[in-house]
Amino acid sequence: MGFILCFIPLILFLLIVIFTSKIKIVHLVIACLLGLLTVLPVSLIQYFVPGFPFLSQIPVLASLMQAFIIYGLIEEAFKTAFIIPLPYKNYTKLQCFLLACLAGISLACFESSVYFFIHLNMANEKGAQLLYSKIFVRIITADILHTACAGLNGLFLYSIRQKNKKISILIFSIALHGLYDFFAGMQGNLQWFAIPVILLAVLECRIKYTSLQINEQ
């Protein structure tokens, strides 16, 4: 049951896009598959990259470096690379944005299912009960963050195709993802600072989308 719940955001978002955007179904499937493929390199990086052990004496700095370099820079670079093949031709800016967001939420949901199983196994091994509420709060927040950052990456690629390269859009995506993971990995009340970062990521999608529209005019 928990596994199915991980994919509800993807299913809902997909249905909304199908009935509102006039994007071909095959292209929506491609976006979902590209999001799925991105999970592999992202997971390998998170598993094999040791972080910054030379900063073990300064845990806050080590967490900050890991959040911005591994989760921010490297992960968003892979996400951007994997959505390059999206079929943007003959689509509007909004449709291109939605395709990128779909790839992002696909990645997020598959990543959430992996996260869910890992913690479920850990709880079973310890004979403990999994705190589903805490897991799903984390999943929902991560889904929104991944989707917004993928949307920003899509707008960045769109700006390149329009010969109006906006590298600042990609920089915002990297910075916001890093900042989110930094606060999400903190203990206690500091975790709540991840919420404003998510809201800022969504707001940035709106701001960058509008700015590109103004430039086009």
Salt bridges, closest charged atoms under 4 A:
GLU75 OE2 - HIS146 NE2 3.69
GLU75 OE2 - HIS177 NE2 3.90
GLU76 OE2 - LYS79 NZ 2.94
GLU76 OE2 - HIS177 ND1 2.46
GLU111 OE1 - HIS146 NE2 2.86
ASP181 OD2 - HIS177 NE2 2.89
GLU204 OE1 - LYS208 NZ 3.62
